Amino acid sequence: MVEVALSLAIVAFAMVAIIGVMPAGLNVQKENREDTIISQDAAVILEAIRGGNASSNLTSLTAGVLQMNGLTPSYVLAGAPTPLDIIRRLSIPRWDTSMTTNFVQAHFRAMSGNLGDTASTGAMAFSYVVTAEVTNYAPNPYNPTGYQLTNNLYEVKLTFQWPVYDGGAGVFPTRVGDKRLVVRTFVSGQLVRETNGYNFLGVTYVGQ
């Protein structure tokens, strides 16, 4: 009996230790899954902005976007926005004050991951907020060809923040967690103003 009692005590001690570690392990797994989703979605969004009309990822954006904010009056997507609606707003450059904004945000539902993460409804769906910033190249004043790069080379910066704690139909999120990822890329080509935003034309250049 003594040996059995000691064995049960040892097993109970080990079980308590294992159960205590499980929440931390599950939390790490959850964070790794979210980091993977953000990294994959970031590549999709960057490619869509860089490719403009010719992008192969436009359909993915319409399936993932929930709301957009930043224009005056505030533009909150409703119904079924066209892919170019999303691209044009995310491509608005910081220096264009005539668009009444240089700070555009989008609330996305996960475009990759498991079915629970990408669910169109439900508390389990994973979502995040993207802040887009487009700036033109700042040339070296001693470079005589710098002006050509200024008009044909742009930096696209996307800041991803998650998790989203509020927001819903017609309401842009105001409470977002402290998880953060910043991705940058350069886009070459002409940035053309179109209806309600801008679009990159990678095959045409200013000054050709």
Rosetta silent file (secondary structure, phi, psi, omega in degrees, C-alpha in Angstrom):
SEQUENCE: MVEVALSLAIVAFAMVAIIGVMPAGLNVQKENREDTIISQDAAVILEAIRGGNASSNLTSLTAGVLQMNGLTPSYVLAGAPTPLDIIRRLSIPRWDTSMTTNFVQAHFRAMSGNLGDTASTGAMAFSYVVTAEVTNYAPNPYNPTGYQLTNNLYEVKLTFQWPVYDGGAGVFPTRVGDKRLVVRTFVSGQLVRETNGYNFLGVTYVGQ
SCORE:     score description
SCORE:     0.000 S_00000001
   1 L     0.000  -38.115  179.880    0.000    0.000    0.000 S_00000001
   2 H   -63.371  -43.236  179.700    2.850    2.327    0.822 S_00000001
   3 H   -63.707  -39.146  178.575    4.414    1.742   -2.579 S_00000001
   4 H   -64.631  -42.828  179.130    1.089    2.386   -4.327 S_00000001
   5 H   -62.617  -42.638  178.186    0.566    5.603   -2.403 S_00000001
   6 H   -64.169  -40.093  178.742    4.054    6.802   -3.288 S_00000001
   7 H   -63.293  -44.416  178.344    3.501    5.939   -6.934 S_00000001
   8 H   -62.650  -37.823  179.270    0.211    7.838   -7.017 S_00000001
   9 H   -64.759  -42.266  179.138    1.887   10.825   -5.372 S_00000001
  10 H   -64.772  -45.037  178.606    4.653   10.861   -7.979 S_00000001
  11 H   -61.998  -42.844  179.520    2.161   10.563  -10.841 S_00000001
  12 H   -62.363  -41.245  178.952   -0.003   13.328   -9.352 S_00000001
  13 H   -62.758  -42.839  179.439    3.042   15.594   -8.999 S_00000001
  14 H   -66.180  -40.327  179.602    4.013   14.975  -12.623 S_00000001
  15 H   -63.641  -40.279  178.125    0.457   15.580  -13.849 S_00000001
  16 H   -61.406  -41.845  179.409    0.268   18.903  -12.018 S_00000001
  17 H   -64.673  -43.109 -179.376    3.514   19.993  -13.671 S_00000001
  18 H   -65.160  -44.812 -179.982    2.318   18.925  -17.132 S_00000001
  19 H   -63.576  -34.998  179.234   -1.061   20.627  -16.735 S_00000001
  20 H   -67.580  -30.424 -179.081    0.679   23.793  -15.568 S_00000001
  21 H   -83.363  -24.744 -174.660    2.832   23.912  -18.710 S_00000001
  22 H   -56.978  -45.394  179.318    0.010   23.184  -21.167 S_00000001
  23 H   -58.672  -40.169  178.890   -1.515   26.715  -21.232 S_00000001
  24 H   -64.070  -41.842  178.980    1.879   28.233  -22.051 S_00000001
  25 H   -64.519  -41.207  178.682    2.413   25.683  -24.819 S_00000001
  26 H   -65.587  -37.020  179.671   -1.019   26.305  -26.304 S_00000001
  27 H   -67.189  -41.219  176.868   -0.430   30.063  -26.205 S_00000001
  28 H   -62.989  -41.592  178.159    2.904   29.701  -28.022 S_00000001
  29 H   -62.000  -41.676  179.408    1.221   27.520  -30.650 S_00000001
  30 H   -63.735  -44.257 -179.237   -1.523   30.129  -31.099 S_00000001
  31 H   -65.433  -39.578  178.091    1.009   32.954  -31.501 S_00000001
  32 H   -64.039  -39.014  178.595    3.050   30.946  -34.017 S_00000001
  33 H   -65.030  -42.467  179.546   -0.102   30.248  -36.052 S_00000001
  34 H   -65.653  -41.118  177.869   -1.024   33.940  -36.056 S_00000001
  35 H   -60.861  -40.451  179.083    2.517   34.953  -37.075 S_00000001
  36 H   -65.038  -43.200  178.915    2.362   32.500  -39.977 S_00000001
  37 H   -61.433  -46.301 -179.362   -1.026   33.815  -41.117 S_00000001
  38 H   -61.484  -43.920 -179.143    0.172   37.429  -40.998 S_00000001
  39 H   -62.244  -42.764 -179.798    3.350   36.612  -42.942 S_00000001
  40 H   -68.812  -42.734  179.885    1.422   34.792  -45.673 S_00000001
  41 H   -67.952  -34.363  178.782   -1.273   37.464  -45.932 S_00000001
  42 H   -60.543  -41.274  178.141    1.355   40.230  -46.003 S_00000001
  43 H   -63.129  -38.910  179.842    2.907   38.673  -49.124 S_00000001
  44 H   -65.341  -46.230 -177.413   -0.520   38.520  -50.789 S_00000001
  45 H   -67.465  -42.503  178.699   -1.367   42.161  -50.028 S_00000001
  46 H   -62.105  -42.175 -179.992    2.060   43.458  -51.071 S_00000001
  47 H   -65.322  -36.929  179.822    1.899   41.571  -54.357 S_00000001
  48 H   -66.199  -41.045  178.591   -1.592   42.915  -55.021 S_00000001
  49 H   -67.403  -43.972 -178.215   -0.452   46.511  -54.450 S_00000001
  50 H   -65.259  -39.338 -176.286    2.693   46.032  -56.534 S_00000001
  51 H   -81.435  -22.771 -179.927    0.839   44.353  -59.397 S_00000001
  52 H    60.652 -132.504 -178.739   -2.129   46.736  -59.518 S_00000001
  53 H   -60.784  -28.981 -175.242   -4.600   45.765  -62.220 S_00000001
  54 H   -88.579    2.311 -176.279   -2.408   42.864  -63.294 S_00000001
  55 L   -66.145  145.991  177.618   -2.174   41.295  -59.842 S_00000001
  56 L   -91.713   -2.304 -175.272   -3.201   37.671  -59.448 S_00000001
  57 L  -106.275   12.540 -175.868   -4.230   38.198  -55.812 S_00000001
  58 H   -64.286  -40.081 -179.386   -7.106   40.630  -56.281 S_00000001
  59 H   -62.375  -36.973  178.961   -9.792   38.020  -55.658 S_00000001
  60 H   -61.483  -36.976 -178.662   -8.166   37.080  -52.360 S_00000001
  61 H   -65.656  -42.929 -179.160   -8.430   40.671  -51.159 S_00000001
  62 H   -65.015  -29.899  179.188  -12.159   40.904  -51.767 S_00000001
  63 H   -76.550  -24.137 -174.822  -12.651   37.687  -49.809 S_00000001
  64 H  -101.846  -27.257 -174.509  -10.618   38.940  -46.868 S_00000001
  65 E   -72.996  138.695  177.538  -11.343   42.659  -46.463 S_00000001
  66 E  -108.465  -49.628 -179.992  -14.003   43.631  -43.932 S_00000001
  67 E  -148.642  157.258  171.595  -13.746   47.412  -43.646 S_00000001
  68 E  -130.938  147.462 -176.515  -11.507   50.276  -44.700 S_00000001
  69 E  -141.679  155.170  176.111  -11.026   53.540  -42.894 S_00000001
  70 L   130.873  -26.459  177.830   -9.111   56.753  -43.378 S_00000001
  71 L   -81.329  156.957  178.102  -10.901   58.648  -46.127 S_00000001
  72 L  -117.536  117.183    0.576  -13.006   61.675  -45.366 S_00000001
  73 L   -68.449  158.886 -176.186  -15.855   61.033  -45.081 S_00000001
  74 L   -54.469  131.474 -178.411  -14.929   57.705  -43.554 S_00000001
  75 L  -105.259  107.631  177.186  -15.210   54.948  -46.110 S_00000001
  76 L  -109.310  120.337 -175.976  -16.420   51.707  -44.593 S_00000001
  77 L   -62.951  137.167  176.720  -16.804   48.932  -47.110 S_00000001
  78 L  -139.106  149.458 -179.668  -20.266   47.505  -47.442 S_00000001
  79 L    74.382 -134.343 -177.244  -21.646   44.908  -49.778 S_00000001
  80 L  -120.260   93.380  179.487  -19.190   43.542  -52.315 S_00000001
  81 L   -69.979  150.162  175.734  -16.331   45.975  -53.061 S_00000001
  82 L   -76.751  154.930  178.508  -14.388   45.543  -56.273 S_00000001
  83 H   -56.602  -38.629 -178.228  -10.751   44.486  -55.997 S_00000001
  84 H   -69.612  -26.662  173.844   -9.588   47.802  -57.418 S_00000001
  85 H   -56.783  -42.750 -177.302  -11.532   49.676  -54.727 S_00000001
  86 H   -71.656  -47.934 -177.985   -9.256   48.059  -52.172 S_00000001
  87 H   -62.037  -44.640 -176.590   -6.010   48.457  -54.133 S_00000001
  88 H   -61.970  -36.280 -179.406   -6.635   52.093  -55.020 S_00000001
  89 H   -76.867  -38.276  177.760   -7.185   53.053  -51.395 S_00000001
  90 H   -69.340  -18.281 -177.173   -4.211   51.123  -50.047 S_00000001
  91 L   -97.331    5.338  179.544   -2.016   52.804  -52.700 S_00000001
  92 L   -65.044  123.349 -177.474   -2.841   56.406  -51.779 S_00000001
  93 E   -74.624  155.349 -177.814    0.545   58.139  -51.230 S_00000001
  94 L   -64.999  -27.867 -172.598    1.325   60.037  -48.053 S_00000001
  95 L   -86.509   -7.062 -176.983    2.063   63.269  -49.888 S_00000001
  96 L   -89.120   93.318  179.542   -1.272   63.654  -51.699 S_00000001
  97 H   -76.295  -15.014 -179.748   -3.296   65.952  -49.444 S_00000001
  98 H   -70.108  -17.470  177.435   -5.960   66.392  -52.120 S_00000001
  99 H   -82.906    3.474  178.873   -7.228   62.899  -51.275 S_00000001
 100 L    63.545   14.250  176.487   -8.057   64.301  -47.797 S_00000001
 101 L  -162.786  153.200  165.925   -5.979   61.567  -46.184 S_00000001
 102 L  -136.949   24.661 -175.578   -2.549   60.020  -46.121 S_00000001
 103 L  -139.317   92.521 -175.492   -3.429   57.446  -43.485 S_00000001
 104 E  -109.756  132.719  178.691   -5.434   54.513  -44.820 S_00000001
 105 E  -123.688  151.052  177.356   -6.299   51.458  -42.746 S_00000001
 106 E  -135.268  138.927  176.631   -7.975   48.189  -43.650 S_00000001
 107 E  -102.398  115.778 -176.562   -9.541   45.543  -41.429 S_00000001
 108 E  -112.895  142.835  164.314   -8.885   42.094  -42.887 S_00000001
 109 E   -87.374  148.458 -178.242  -10.121   38.654  -42.013 S_00000001
 110 L   -53.616  132.288  177.090   -7.409   35.994  -42.346 S_00000001
 111 L   -97.730   -9.006  176.727   -6.959   34.883  -45.960 S_00000001
 112 L  -132.317  171.627 -177.363   -4.849   31.861  -44.992 S_00000001
 113 L   108.323 -169.470 -178.714   -4.961   29.359  -42.148 S_00000001
 114 L   -81.660  178.354 -175.066   -7.536   26.814  -41.107 S_00000001
 115 H   -62.975  -35.919  178.628  -11.284   27.055  -41.566 S_00000001
 116 H   -65.229  -38.142  179.973  -11.795   28.588  -38.127 S_00000001
 117 H   -68.741  -35.409 -174.512   -9.304   31.393  -38.837 S_00000001
 118 H   -98.442    6.066 -177.430  -10.826   32.261  -42.203 S_00000001
 119 L   -59.485  138.751 -179.162  -14.478   31.883  -41.216 S_00000001
 120 L   -71.266  -25.306  177.703  -16.620   34.741  -42.460 S_00000001
 121 L  -137.007  164.802  176.567  -18.505   34.819  -39.170 S_00000001
 122 L   110.415  149.863 -177.040  -17.929   33.574  -35.680 S_00000001
 123 L   -69.951  -19.990 -177.403  -15.830   34.525  -32.696 S_00000001
 124 L   -79.840  -16.358 -177.802  -13.023   32.150  -33.720 S_00000001
 125 L   -61.371  137.249 -179.589  -12.226   34.003  -36.952 S_00000001
 126 L   -96.327  132.969  178.976   -8.837   35.710  -36.872 S_00000001
 127 E  -139.528  166.369 -177.132   -8.569   39.285  -38.126 S_00000001
 128 E  -153.687  165.555  178.978   -6.053   42.126  -38.141 S_00000001
 129 E  -112.717  133.331  178.765   -5.684   45.799  -39.068 S_00000001
 130 E  -113.554  129.862  172.808   -3.311   46.965  -41.825 S_00000001
 131 E  -108.475  121.976 -176.348   -2.035   50.533  -42.091 S_00000001
 132 E  -102.358  134.744  175.812   -0.706   51.374  -45.567 S_00000001
 133 E  -134.334  123.106  178.751    1.883   54.074  -46.244 S_00000001
 134 E  -117.935  122.592  179.393    3.169   54.845  -49.737 S_00000001
 135 E  -130.019  148.802  179.943    6.032   57.316  -50.138 S_00000001
 136 E   -86.436  161.196 -177.382    8.099   58.249  -53.164 S_00000001
 137 L   -64.055  134.199  175.757   11.860   57.839  -53.396 S_00000001
 138 L   -96.873  108.556 -172.173   13.919   60.653  -51.840 S_00000001
 139 L   -77.030  158.888  170.130   16.847   61.181  -54.222 S_00000001
 140 L   -72.182  124.624 -176.391   20.411   62.090  -53.439 S_00000001
 141 L   -61.896  -18.222  179.742   20.692   65.814  -54.315 S_00000001
 142 L   -92.890    1.797  179.136   24.068   65.130  -55.966 S_00000001
 143 L   -96.020  111.897 -175.825   22.601   62.465  -58.244 S_00000001
 144 L   -65.387  -20.428  179.210   21.624   64.117  -61.544 S_00000001
 145 L   -99.553   11.006 -176.281   19.194   61.288  -62.370 S_00000001
 146 H   -62.271  -33.153 -177.965   17.554   61.339  -58.956 S_00000001
 147 H   -63.502  -30.626  179.057   14.410   63.065  -60.186 S_00000001
 148 H   -68.575  -38.745  176.542   13.640   60.095  -62.425 S_00000001
 149 H   -67.383  -34.943  179.613   13.755   57.735  -59.438 S_00000001
 150 H   -58.277  -38.516 -176.622   11.552   60.123  -57.462 S_00000001
 151 H   -90.694   -5.862 -174.409    8.781   59.738  -60.027 S_00000001
 152 H  -132.340    5.829 -179.803    9.263   56.025  -60.672 S_00000001
 153 E  -136.709  127.749 -175.420   10.281   54.398  -57.389 S_00000001
 154 E  -133.187  148.327  172.960    8.088   54.140  -54.287 S_00000001
 155 E  -102.452  129.805  175.409    8.306   52.522  -50.894 S_00000001
 156 E  -108.754  121.105 -179.741    5.232   50.645  -49.687 S_00000001
 157 E  -117.639  124.902  177.816    5.096   50.125  -45.927 S_00000001
 158 E  -118.620  126.205  177.372    2.396   47.965  -44.352 S_00000001
 159 E  -108.873  116.938  179.918    1.958   47.814  -40.580 S_00000001
 160 E   -98.616  133.216  177.553   -0.021   44.808  -39.336 S_00000001
 161 E  -131.059  138.929 -179.719   -1.595   44.890  -35.852 S_00000001
 162 E  -161.381  167.532   -8.044   -3.478   42.128  -34.087 S_00000001
 163 E   -76.696  164.144  179.290   -5.526   40.663  -32.440 S_00000001
 164 E   -96.106  128.032 -175.694   -8.667   42.722  -33.007 S_00000001
 165 L  -101.072  -16.122 -179.454  -10.907   43.024  -29.953 S_00000001
 166 L  -143.893 -164.512 -176.041  -13.850   44.963  -31.348 S_00000001
 167 L    94.390  156.090 -178.976  -15.377   46.135  -34.614 S_00000001
 168 E  -175.817 -155.339 -178.689  -18.194   44.624  -36.569 S_00000001
 169 L   -60.813  114.658  177.496  -20.670   45.370  -39.315 S_00000001
 170 L    75.248    7.324 -178.785  -20.116   48.990  -40.308 S_00000001
 171 E  -126.401  121.422  179.659  -17.799   49.697  -37.357 S_00000001
 172 L   -80.192  140.975 -176.891  -14.035   49.974  -37.780 S_00000001
 173 L   -59.317  140.634  175.789  -11.978   48.429  -34.919 S_00000001
 174 L  -117.614  -14.338  179.506  -10.769   50.781  -32.201 S_00000001
 175 L  -120.248  109.184 -178.142   -9.200   48.195  -29.868 S_00000001
 176 E  -127.479  143.505 -177.325   -6.288   46.255  -31.330 S_00000001
 177 E   -68.728 -179.413 -174.606   -3.667   44.194  -29.512 S_00000001
 178 E   -93.095    4.101  175.191    0.053   44.893  -29.232 S_00000001
 179 E   -71.903  138.316 -170.044    1.179   42.266  -31.756 S_00000001
 180 E  -151.055  139.675  173.972    2.839   44.040  -34.658 S_00000001
 181 E  -141.839  130.553  178.578    4.611   43.344  -37.936 S_00000001
 182 E  -114.664  126.003  177.549    5.999   45.932  -40.362 S_00000001
 183 E  -122.556  143.724 -179.444    6.801   44.925  -43.941 S_00000001
 184 E  -132.947  151.738  173.294    8.332   47.121  -46.624 S_00000001
 185 E  -155.168  157.317  173.199    8.994   46.804  -50.329 S_00000001
 186 E   -99.977  141.104  177.895    9.984   49.033  -53.232 S_00000001
 187 E  -123.268  125.379  177.404    7.709   49.308  -56.254 S_00000001
 188 E  -101.228  144.581 -178.985    9.017   50.606  -59.570 S_00000001
 189 L   131.729 -176.132 -178.055    6.740   52.116  -62.146 S_00000001
 190 E   -91.766  132.877  176.253    4.266   54.932  -62.479 S_00000001
 191 E   -99.348  112.297 -170.856    1.779   55.654  -59.689 S_00000001
 192 E  -109.477  135.614  176.437   -1.379   56.909  -61.367 S_00000001
 193 E   -78.134  131.954  178.339   -4.307   58.611  -59.721 S_00000001
 194 E  -131.437 -172.043 -178.230   -7.642   56.958  -60.435 S_00000001
 195 L   -60.845  122.205  176.457  -11.155   57.096  -58.996 S_00000001
 196 L    60.881   27.346  176.870  -10.967   57.188  -55.190 S_00000001
 197 E   160.075 -155.125 -175.867   -7.299   56.327  -55.062 S_00000001
 198 E  -131.896  166.182  179.221   -4.149   55.326  -56.948 S_00000001
 199 E  -149.093  136.934  176.936   -2.838   52.398  -58.945 S_00000001
 200 E   -83.641  131.592  173.990    0.678   51.223  -59.810 S_00000001
 201 E  -113.300   98.015 -172.418    1.447   50.723  -63.493 S_00000001
 202 L   -72.941  -11.144 -176.879    4.600   48.642  -63.460 S_00000001
 203 L  -102.564   -1.786  179.045    5.140   48.706  -67.224 S_00000001
 204 L  -124.817  146.272 -176.965    5.099   52.490  -67.667 S_00000001
 205 L  -133.565  145.099  176.243    7.504   55.071  -66.297 S_00000001
 206 L   -70.750  131.939  177.555    7.456   58.849  -66.058 S_00000001
 207 L    90.378    8.480  177.390    9.989   60.386  -68.449 S_00000001
 208 L   -67.271    0.000    0.000   10.171   57.439  -70.868 S_00000001
